[in-house]
Amino acid sequence: MRMGRSRFITMSFLLLVFFIFLKIYQHNRIVTTVYKKQKIERIKGKLKKKKNSLLVTLYKLKGQQRVREKAYELGMRSLKPSQIMTVTRT
């Protein structure tokens, strides 16, 4: 009987040590995952700022005044009614 009791205590102790290490491992995984999540959130915030900056640039480039300026730089001018020629097909 004595042998059975000491074996039970040894097995209980080993099981307790196993669960302690399992809990430490679990805690480590949770902490690692939280750090990864925070890093992803920071990257997400930076990407949102970049997106907003690019959208502002896009809207500036699409603005009517910018189009007029670019057309003027390229030598495009408004037509006068006398410059318009009509071509008819006969």
Residue pairs with C-beta under 8 A, 6 or more apart in sequence:
60 66
